[in-house]
Amino acid sequence: MGRKQFNMAKTKIRKAVFPAAGLGTRFLPATKAIPKEMLPVVDKPIIQYGVEEAIAAGCDQIIIVTGRGKTVIEDHFDISVELERQLESRGKLDLLAMARQISNLGRVAYIRQKEAMGLGHAVLMARDLVGDEPFAVILPDDVIDATPPCLQQMVSVFDEVQSSILATQVVEGPAISSYGVIDAKPTARNPRIMEVKALVEKPKLKDAPSKNAIIGRYILTPRIFELLETTPLGAGGELQLTDGIRGLLEHEKVYGYSFEGTRYDAGDKLGFLKATVEFALKREDLGDEFRAWLQGLSPLKS
């Protein structure tokens, strides 16, 4: 039997999937009772940066794949009647507007990933909510500071190529072994857009086909679901999204996109600290005083 054909013509990206079922063990003990996605960079939870990015890119349907102990994420994006009533009674209208803005970001749906079986499995859990249309995947750990936002850049590329797109950035040295890496050729029309020939998951430095690492932003066609369903589990009994995308290459084109912007790995303690400092320095209400305080610190002794 032939494979199902998907008509991508004139299709817009309306849905964004957020895998958020991980345990966040790198941030213990803070994440013993608080999901890592709710850890604040300055005063905003990590996951909210990604949701706002998706909304800015035109996604009006947010799908969050959760697990046990993640109900606080649902509470965050829900209406808090008690909080709003209290803020209004105390005349704190600016904070009231902020609280309402969060609950009005977009339509948010939740699906449980009962077992942590890998990123590919988390994406597969969203199949019924996504349906037969292309969609975005945003990994909340990757906080990206970009104008226009990273996913909006990728949507513009999708409008042109109507194919799956993987966000990439150059990673130097042994750190490349922590990423999926693409073997790709830049297109003639735009060197930032690369046609992917192959993907390698976490290669040794000597085996990496390039320096172009896959970062936590994807636009995928719905065929990825049928491929993930038939992809064997990898190491640790996990279903790898990279393996599914490798299968996708056998049926249709996949592109890498070297986005413009700065990415912070907020799933790593050092990356989280860097993001907090950089975002605080950009704030009108905090930047000047915080910068002055940093400049006044005594040089660290070796």
C-alpha positions as CSV (number, residue, x, y, z in Angstrom):
1,M,0.0,0.0,0.0
2,G,1.2,3.5,-0.7
3,R,1.8,5.9,2.1
4,K,-0.7,8.6,2.9
5,Q,-0.1,11.8,1.0
6,F,-0.3,15.1,2.8
7,N,-1.2,18.3,1.0
8,M,0.9,21.1,2.5
9,A,-0.2,23.8,0.0
10,K,-1.1,27.1,1.6
11,T,-1.0,25.5,5.0
12,K,-0.3,27.7,8.0
13,I,1.4,26.6,11.3
14,R,-1.4,26.9,13.9
15,K,-0.3,24.4,16.6
16,A,2.8,24.3,18.8
17,V,3.7,21.2,20.9
18,F,5.7,21.7,24.1
19,P,7.2,18.5,25.6
20,A,7.2,19.2,29.3
21,A,7.1,15.8,31.0
22,G,10.8,15.5,32.0
23,L,11.8,15.3,35.7
24,G,14.3,18.1,35.6
25,T,16.8,16.3,37.7
26,R,19.7,18.6,36.8
27,F,17.9,21.3,39.0
28,L,17.3,19.2,42.1
29,P,16.4,20.1,44.8
30,A,14.5,23.0,43.3
31,T,12.6,20.7,40.9
32,K,11.6,18.2,43.6
33,A,8.2,19.8,43.8
34,I,8.4,22.5,41.1
35,P,8.5,21.6,37.4
36,K,11.7,22.9,35.7
37,E,9.5,24.5,33.1
38,M,8.2,26.8,35.9
39,L,11.6,28.0,37.1
40,P,11.7,31.8,36.4
41,V,14.2,33.6,34.2
42,V,14.0,36.9,36.1
43,D,10.2,36.8,36.8
44,K,8.8,34.7,34.0
45,P,8.7,30.9,33.9
46,I,10.9,29.3,31.2
47,I,7.9,27.8,29.4
48,Q,6.1,31.1,29.1
49,Y,9.0,32.5,26.9
50,G,8.3,29.6,24.5
51,V,4.5,30.0,24.5
52,E,4.9,33.7,23.8
53,E,7.2,32.9,20.9
54,A,4.7,30.5,19.5
55,I,1.9,33.0,19.7
56,A,4.1,35.6,18.0
57,A,4.7,33.2,15.2
58,G,0.9,32.8,14.6
59,C,0.2,29.6,16.6
60,D,-3.1,30.0,18.3
61,Q,-3.2,26.5,19.7
62,I,-0.7,25.4,22.3
63,I,-0.4,21.7,23.2
64,I,1.6,20.9,26.3
65,V,2.7,17.3,26.9
66,T,2.9,16.9,30.7
67,G,3.5,14.2,33.3
68,R,3.0,13.7,37.0
69,G,3.6,16.7,39.2
70,K,3.1,19.2,36.3
71,T,-0.4,20.5,37.2
72,V,1.2,23.8,38.3
73,I,1.9,24.5,34.6
74,E,-1.9,24.2,33.9
75,D,-2.6,26.5,36.8
76,H,-0.2,29.1,35.5
77,F,-2.0,29.4,32.1
78,D,-5.4,29.2,33.7
79,I,-7.5,32.1,35.1
80,S,-6.9,32.7,38.8
81,V,-10.1,34.2,40.0
82,E,-8.9,34.8,43.6
83,L,-5.7,36.5,42.5
84,E,-7.4,38.7,40.0
85,R,-10.1,39.7,42.6
86,Q,-7.4,40.6,45.1
87,L,-5.3,42.6,42.7
88,E,-8.4,44.5,41.5
89,S,-9.5,45.3,45.1
90,R,-6.1,46.6,46.0
91,G,-5.9,48.8,42.9
92,K,-2.9,46.9,41.4
93,L,-4.2,47.2,37.9
94,D,-0.8,46.8,36.2
95,L,-0.3,43.4,37.9
96,L,-4.0,42.5,37.2
97,A,-3.4,43.2,33.5
98,M,-0.3,41.0,33.6
99,A,-2.2,38.1,35.2
100,R,-5.0,38.3,32.7
101,Q,-2.5,38.5,29.8
102,I,-1.0,35.1,30.8
103,S,-4.4,33.4,30.9
104,N,-5.4,34.9,27.6
105,L,-2.2,33.9,25.6
106,G,-4.0,31.4,23.5
107,R,-5.9,28.1,23.6
108,V,-3.9,25.6,25.7
109,A,-4.6,21.9,25.7
110,Y,-2.8,19.2,27.8
111,I,-1.9,15.6,27.2
112,R,-0.2,13.2,29.6
113,Q,3.0,11.3,28.8
114,K,2.6,8.5,31.3
115,E,6.2,7.4,31.0
116,A,9.3,9.4,30.1
117,M,10.1,7.5,26.9
118,G,12.0,10.2,25.0
119,L,11.3,13.3,22.9
120,G,9.9,11.3,19.9
121,H,7.4,9.6,22.2
122,A,6.4,13.0,23.7
123,V,5.7,14.4,20.2
124,L,3.8,11.2,19.3
125,M,1.5,11.7,22.3
126,A,0.2,14.9,20.7
127,R,-0.9,13.2,17.5
128,D,-4.7,13.3,18.1
129,L,-4.6,17.0,19.1
130,V,-2.4,18.0,16.1
131,G,-4.2,16.0,13.4
132,D,-3.1,16.0,9.7
133,E,-1.4,19.4,9.5
134,P,2.1,20.7,10.0
135,F,3.0,21.9,13.5
136,A,5.8,23.4,15.6
137,V,7.7,21.8,18.4
138,I,9.3,24.0,21.0
139,L,11.6,22.6,23.7
140,P,11.0,25.0,26.7
141,D,14.6,24.5,28.0
142,D,15.9,26.4,24.9
143,V,15.2,30.1,25.6
144,I,16.0,32.1,22.5
145,D,16.4,35.8,22.4
146,A,15.7,36.9,18.8
147,T,14.0,39.6,16.8
148,P,11.9,38.5,15.1
149,P,11.4,35.5,17.4
150,C,13.1,32.2,16.2
151,L,9.9,30.3,15.4
152,Q,8.5,33.3,13.5
153,Q,11.7,33.2,11.3
154,M,11.1,29.5,10.8
155,V,7.5,30.0,9.8
156,S,8.6,32.4,7.1
157,V,10.9,29.7,5.8
158,F,8.1,27.1,5.9
159,D,5.9,29.4,3.9
160,E,8.5,29.3,1.3
161,V,9.6,25.6,1.3
162,Q,6.5,23.9,2.7
163,S,8.7,21.2,4.3
164,S,9.9,20.2,7.8
165,I,12.5,22.6,9.3
166,L,15.0,22.1,12.1
167,A,16.5,25.1,13.9
168,T,20.3,24.9,14.0
169,Q,23.3,26.7,15.4
170,V,27.0,26.2,15.1
171,V,28.5,24.3,18.0
172,E,32.3,24.1,18.3
173,G,34.5,21.4,19.8
174,P,33.5,18.4,21.9
175,A,30.2,20.0,22.9
176,I,28.8,18.9,19.5
177,S,28.5,15.4,21.0
178,S,25.5,16.6,23.1
179,Y,23.3,17.3,20.1
180,G,21.7,15.9,17.0
181,V,23.9,17.1,14.1
182,I,22.9,17.6,10.4
183,D,24.7,16.8,7.2
184,A,23.3,19.5,5.0
185,K,24.1,21.7,2.0
186,P,23.2,25.4,2.0
187,T,20.6,26.4,-0.6
188,A,21.5,28.8,-3.3
189,R,18.7,31.2,-2.4
190,N,19.7,31.6,1.3
191,P,22.8,30.1,3.0
192,R,20.9,30.0,6.3
193,I,18.5,27.5,4.7
194,M,20.2,24.1,4.3
195,E,18.8,21.0,2.6
196,V,19.4,18.1,5.1
197,K,20.9,14.9,3.7
198,A,21.4,13.0,6.9
199,L,21.2,13.3,10.7
200,V,23.4,11.9,13.5
201,E,22.4,11.8,17.1
202,K,25.1,12.8,19.6
203,P,28.1,11.9,17.5
204,K,31.7,11.9,18.7
205,L,33.6,15.0,17.6
206,K,35.5,13.1,15.0
207,D,32.3,11.6,13.6
208,A,30.2,14.7,13.4
209,P,29.2,15.5,9.8
210,S,29.2,19.2,10.5
211,K,29.1,21.8,13.2
212,N,25.4,22.4,12.7
213,A,23.6,21.2,15.8
214,I,19.8,20.8,16.1
215,I,18.3,23.2,18.6
216,G,14.9,23.0,20.3
217,R,12.7,24.4,17.6
218,Y,11.1,22.3,14.9
219,I,8.4,22.6,12.2
220,L,7.3,19.1,11.2
221,T,4.9,17.7,8.7
222,P,2.2,15.2,10.0
223,R,3.9,12.3,8.3
224,I,6.3,12.3,11.3
225,F,3.6,10.6,13.4
226,E,3.3,7.5,11.3
227,L,7.1,7.3,11.2
228,L,7.5,7.6,14.9
229,E,4.9,4.8,15.4
230,T,7.2,2.4,13.5
231,T,10.6,3.7,14.7
232,P,12.3,1.2,17.1
233,L,13.1,2.4,20.6
234,G,16.7,3.5,21.1
235,A,19.1,3.5,24.0
236,G,17.3,3.5,27.4
237,G,14.1,2.4,25.8
238,E,13.5,5.9,24.4
239,L,11.9,6.9,21.1
240,Q,14.2,9.5,19.6
241,L,12.7,12.3,17.5
242,T,15.9,12.4,15.5
243,D,15.3,8.8,14.3
244,G,11.8,9.7,13.2
245,I,13.2,12.7,11.2
246,R,15.8,10.4,9.6
247,G,12.9,8.3,8.4
248,L,11.1,11.4,7.1
249,L,14.1,12.1,4.8
250,E,13.2,9.0,2.9
251,H,9.9,10.5,1.9
252,E,10.3,14.3,1.7
253,K,12.7,17.1,2.0
254,V,13.8,18.4,5.4
255,Y,15.6,21.7,5.9
256,G,17.9,23.1,8.5
257,Y,17.7,26.7,9.4
258,S,20.4,28.7,11.0
259,F,18.3,31.2,13.0
260,E,19.3,34.7,13.9
261,G,19.4,35.2,17.7
262,T,21.0,34.0,20.9
263,R,20.0,30.7,22.5
264,Y,20.3,29.9,26.1
265,D,20.2,26.3,27.4
266,A,18.0,27.0,30.4
267,G,18.0,23.3,31.2
268,D,21.6,23.6,32.3
269,K,22.5,25.5,35.4
270,L,25.1,27.7,33.8
271,G,22.9,28.4,30.8
272,F,20.0,29.3,33.1
273,L,22.3,31.8,35.0
274,K,23.4,33.4,31.7
275,A,19.8,33.7,30.5
276,T,18.8,35.3,33.8
277,V,21.6,37.9,33.7
278,E,21.2,38.8,30.0
279,F,17.4,39.1,30.3
280,A,17.7,41.2,33.5
281,L,20.1,43.6,31.8
282,K,17.6,44.2,29.0
283,R,14.8,45.1,31.4
284,E,14.0,48.8,31.6
285,D,13.0,48.5,35.3
286,L,16.1,46.5,36.3
287,G,18.8,46.9,33.7
288,D,20.6,50.0,34.9
289,E,20.7,49.2,38.6
290,F,21.6,45.6,37.9
291,R,24.4,46.6,35.5
292,A,25.8,49.0,38.1
293,W,25.7,46.3,40.8
294,L,27.6,43.9,38.5
295,Q,30.2,46.5,37.7
296,G,30.7,47.1,41.3
297,L,31.6,43.5,42.2
298,S,35.1,42.9,43.2
299,P,37.1,40.9,40.7
300,L,37.1,37.2,41.6
301,K,40.3,35.9,42.9
302,S,41.8,32.8,41.3
